[in-house]
Amino acid sequence: MTPLHRFLWQGASLAAFLVPGLALWVPSGYSYGAAVMVLLSLASLGAWAGRPVPRQAWALAAAFAAMAAIWLLDVGAAWGWGSFDKPLKYLIALPCLFWVLAFAPRTAWLWAGLVVGACGSGLVALYQVLGLHWPRAAGYTNAIQYGNLSLLLALMCGGVLVVHWPCWSRARRGLWGLGLLLGAVGSLLSQSRGGWLALVIVLPLCAGLLARLGQRRAWWGVAWLALAALLLSQTPAVHERIQEAQHEVETYRAQGDGATSVGHRLSHWSLAWAMGRDRPWTGWGRAGYEAEKARRVAAGEAHPMVLQYGHAHNDALDLFAKRGLLGVLVLLLFYGVPLALFWPSRARVTDAQGQWDREALSLRLVGVLLPLSYASFGLTQAFLAHNSGNMFYLFMCLLVSGALWGRHPGAGPKAS
């Protein structure tokens, strides 16, 4: 191995630690690892271009490129150069994909990043709420993005812990259990109710998946988490948020009050659905969406609260209104392709002797959690309207792909 190749492999491992490890500790923490990947991939083009690439990696590249094309449709003079920001993130991820497949990160560095990131998110939340007396933990982004990403880190820690439980020492189990706990604390203190709703969708799916693969202790994990959630729901802060949501739903139904947190979401969803049905094939475009929304508010057809946000607080409905069914289809591919590539079928997580490959199962479970969680978060928040949502998804997908490919060259994120 040449010194250059050794340096590039070490760089990939460093990025695998930095992306999840710093995600919520520092402002734009997820960007540091991404910057390492972008710089090294472009600087070492000659070292990886032309190397063998798994056929399924092209499917992932196509999903990213299709999403970039959707965002490029929003580019316009009204938003200046800033309108290129989002599509450029997707386009610069493409060389990183092929680079990280050539110089696969070590799984141990990714695992370290997950634990550090989850613990960090909980500690930051505790400091902001108990030390600074903030009403809601928000890290260095908004409370919803922060809480949901913290919950995702907790879920990833929990999934890896369940898979490795039989072969890990008590100390290591305790460390990963701490990551699970503190990640959940970050979500709890953010008071992001949409993330808690996602648990109802994600936990049973993942537990059922692991049970089918012989990891039946996953159901015990879900049972303990359900019990913990039940107890937490009775704490004053959480109980108040749940009761508040129920009251806001009732007042919206009775009075059409769109000024509350739940009410303005319901107003946005209703408006986006109506606008999408009016132009189901092309949508209104970003500028057209804003103009038509203002017109409908002026005509009394929508609540004025919808003017305060440039999205519909739901990823699918937002794209339906702005880009029609094409936008929704691309979003489905954006989540569906990684879900299919990472799906941990029995053939993908056993070796030639039929023995469990726990590292491969853990990586695939972490990979599956990305689209499942994002699709769930996107029901109540336009998660992809924010930098944190785009960056974490893109570069974690790449790192999991690279780590899988590195374990079994020629048998990375492939079809069974």
N, C-alpha and C positions, 0 to 999 in steps of 0.2 A: 504494500500500500504506500503510495507516495505521500509526502507531507501535505500536499494540497488536498488529496482525497481525505486524509485523516482530519484535516481542519474542517472540511465541509461536513463530514459526518458528525463531528463535535458541534458544529454550528446548528445542524438539524436537531440534535438532542437538546441543545440550549433553547432553541425555539420551542421545542415540545414542552419544556418546563415553563418558559416565560408566558406563553399565550394563556394557559389557565392559571398559572401561578400568580401573575400580577394583574389578572383581569379586573379585579375589584378592589385591590389594595391601593392603587395610585390612579391619578387621572389618566384616562385612556390606556390603562394597564395592558389591555389585550393587544395594543398596537406595537409594543416593544418586540415581542416575538415575531409578529407579522413583518415588522421592518427588517429584522434579521433575515427572514426567509426571502423577502423581496430583494434585498441587497445581494445576498449570497447567490441567489438563483440567477440574477442578471449578470453578476460579475464572473460567474463560473459557467457561462453558457456553453463553452467549448468542452467542458468536462462532463456534461450530462446530455447534451443534444445528440440525438441518434441512438441513445441507449434503448434496449427493449422496454416496451411499455405494455402493461396488461390491457387487453382489449376493453375491459370494463372501465378503465380510467378515462377512455375517450367519452364514455357515457356521462361520467361526472363532469368532465370538461364541457361537454355539450350543454348540460343542465346549467352550469355557471354562465356559459356564454349566452344562452337563451335569456337568462335573467338579466344579464348585462344589457342585452338588446332591448328588453322591456324598459329598463331604467333610462336607456339612451333616448327613448321616445319622449322622455320628460325634459330633455335638454331644450332650453329656450333662452332667448335674449332677456326675458323678464327676470331670470334668476342668475344671469351672468355666468362666470366660470364655475361658481358653486354648483351649478346643475350637472357638471361633469363628475362631481365627487363620488356619487354612489356607483355609477357604471364603471368608473376607473378602478374601484376596489375589486370588482368582480373580474375585470380584465387582468389586473396585475396578479390575481390569484392563479391564473392559468399557468404561467411559467413556474410558479411555486409548486404546483401539483406535480409536474414532471421532474422538477429538481428533488422534491422530497421523496419521490419514488426511487430515484437514483441513489440518494444518500439518506437512507431511512433512519429516523431517530430511534434511539434506544427506548424501549417501553418503560424502563425504570425511571427515566427522566420525565416522561409524560405522567406517570403515576405520582411522582414527587410534586409535579406542578398541580395536579388535581387536589392533593391533600393540602398543600400550602395555600392554594387559591380558596378552597372551601373554608379553611380555618381563618384565613385573612378576612374573608367577607363577614364572618360572624363577629370577629374582633372589632372590625371597623364599625359594624352596626352597633355593638355594645357601647363603644366609645361615643358614637354620635348620639345615641339615645340616653345613656346613663351619665356620660361625661359632659356632653354639650347640651343635653336636654332638648334635642330635636324631637318633634312629635312623631316623625317617621324616619327611619334610616334610609339614606339615599346614596351613600357612597359619594362618588364623583359624577354620577349621572342622575337620572330621576328615580324616584322610589320604586316605580313599577319595573323598569328595566333591571335595576339593582336587585330587587327581591326575587325576580324570576330567574336571573342568571345565578344568584346565590343558591336558589333551590335546585337548579340544574346541576351545579357542582356537587351539592349534597346527594342528589340522586345518583350521580356518577360514582361518588365515593361508596354509596350504599351498594350499588351493583357490583363493583369490583370486590368489595368486602364479602358479599354473599358467595361469590364464585370461589374466592381464595380462602374462605374461612377454615376448611379442614387442614390446610397445609401451612397456615401462618401461625407465628408465635402469638402469645397473649399480648405482648407489647405492640406488635404490629397491628393486631386486631384493634387494640385500644386507640392507636393513632388514627386508623381509618374510621373508627367509630366516632372519634372526636371531630374529624372532618365532616362526617355526616351530620353530627349534632350542630356544629357551628355554622355549617352551610344552611341548615334549617333555621337556626336562630336569625341569620341574616334575612331570610325570607319573612320570618315571623315579625321581626322588628320593622321591616319595611311596610308591613300591613298591606301587602299587595294581594288582594283577594283573587285576582285572576290566576295567579300561580297556584293557590290552594285548590282552585277548581281543576287545574291541570292534573293534580295528584289523582283525582278520581278517574281520569282517563289513563294516565301513564302507568301508575302502580299496578293495577290489575293486569294490564297487557304484558308488562315486563315480568311480573311474577308468574303468569300463565306460561309465558315463553320459557322461562328458566325451569319451571316444573316439568314441561314437556321434554326438556333436555336432561332431566334427572336431578335438577337442583331444587328439590322440593322444600328445602329450608327457606326458599324465597317467600313461600306463603307465611312462614313464621315471621319473617321480617316485615311483611305487609301487615300482619296482625298486630305486631308491636307498634308499627308506625300509625296504624289506625287508632290504637288505644291512646298513643301519645297525642295524636291530633284531636281526639275526643276530649282529652283532659285540657289541652291547650285552648280548645274552643270555649272553654268555660272560664278562662282568665278574663279579667275585665276588659283589657284592650281588644282582644280578639273577639270576644262576645259582642262588644259594642259595635265593631266593624261589621259583623255578620247581621246583627239586628238592624244596623243602619242600611245595609244593602236591601234587606227585606222591606223596610219602610219605604225606601226610594223606589223600589219596583211598584209597590202599591200606590204611591202618589203619582207615579207616571201613568199607570193604568187609569186612575181615577181623574186626574187633572191634566195629564199631558205635561207634567213638570220636567222640562229638560235641563234644568239648572243644577241638578244634583249629579254626583259621580256616575251612578247607574243610569239616571235619566238622560244625560247627554249621550251616553253610549247607545241607548235605545233609540234616541233621536237620530244619531249618526247612521245606525244600521238601517233604520227605516228609510232614510233619505238615500243612502247608497244603493239599497236594493231597488228603490223606485227609479233612480237615475240609470242603474245598470239595465233594468228592463226596458227603459226607453231607447237605449243604444247598446243592445246586447253584443253586437259583433265588433264594434270599434271602441266603445266607451267614449267618454267625453274628453279624455286627455287631462293632463294636470291643470293647464290654464282654463280649459273649458269646465272642468269640475268646479274650480273656484268661482268662475263667473256664473255658472248655472246655479250653484248653491246660493250665492248672493241674491240671484233673481228670485229663487223660490222662497227665501226668507222674507224678502221685500213683499212678495205676494201673499205672505201668511201661510205658505205651504210647508214651512219647516221652522223649527225653533231657532231663535237667534244664537243660541249657544253653539250651534254647529260652525259658526263663522270663526270661532276661536281656535280651531284646529284645521290643519291642512290634510288630515287623513280621517278615515272613518272608524278608527279604533277597532278594526278587524281587518287582517291582511287580505283575506279572500274578497270581502265586500269592497274594500278599498280598490283593489285591482279590477274588480268587476265594474265598478263605476267609472274608473279612469281608462281601463284598457279592454273592457268587455270580457267575453269568454276566453279570448286568447290569453289575456293576463292570468286568468284563473288556471288555465291549462298549464301555463309555464310555472306557476307557483306549485301546482301538483307535481310536476316533474322535478322541481327544485327540491322538494321534500321526498318525493317518491323514489327517485334514483338512488340517493344515499341509503334510504331505508332498504331498498332491494339489494344493494351492494353489500351492506353490512349485516344483513339479516343472518343470525347465527343458526343455520340449519345444522343438524347433527353431522352431516358430511363435512361441513366447514370447520367444526370445532373438535374433531377427533383426528389423531394421527394415523399413520399407515397400519399400526397395530390395534387400532380401535380404542386407544386410550384418550381420555379427555386432555385437550390442550387448553389449560385454564387461561393462559395469557391471551390466546386467540379468542376464546369466549368472552373474556373481559373487554378486550378491544372492540369486538363486535357489539357487545352490549352498550358500551359507551357511545359507539357510532350510531346505534339505533335510537338511543336516548335523544340525540340531537334533533332529528326531524320530528320525532314524536312529541317532544317537549315544545319545540318551536311552533308546531301546528296547534298545540293546545294553548300555548300562551297567546298565539295570534287570534284566538277567538274573542278575546276581550281587549286586546291591545294591538295596534299596528306595529308589531315588533320589528319588522324590517324597515320601518320609517326612521329608525335610530341607528347611529353609527355602531353602538355596542352590539346590537342585534346582528347586523351584517358581518362585522369583523369576527366575532366569536364563532359564528356558524361556519363561515368560509374556511377559516384557518384551522379550526378543530377538525373539520372534515378532512382537510389535507393531511394533518398530522396523524390521525387515526389510519388513513389510507396508507401513509408511508410506513407507519409502525407495523401494520399487517403485512405489507409487501416485504418488509425487511425480515420478518420472522420466517417467511416461506417464499423466497423469490420464485415468481412464476405462479404463485397461488395466493396472492393478496386479496383484495376485495373483488372476488370473482363469483361467477355463477356456480351453483352446485353442479 
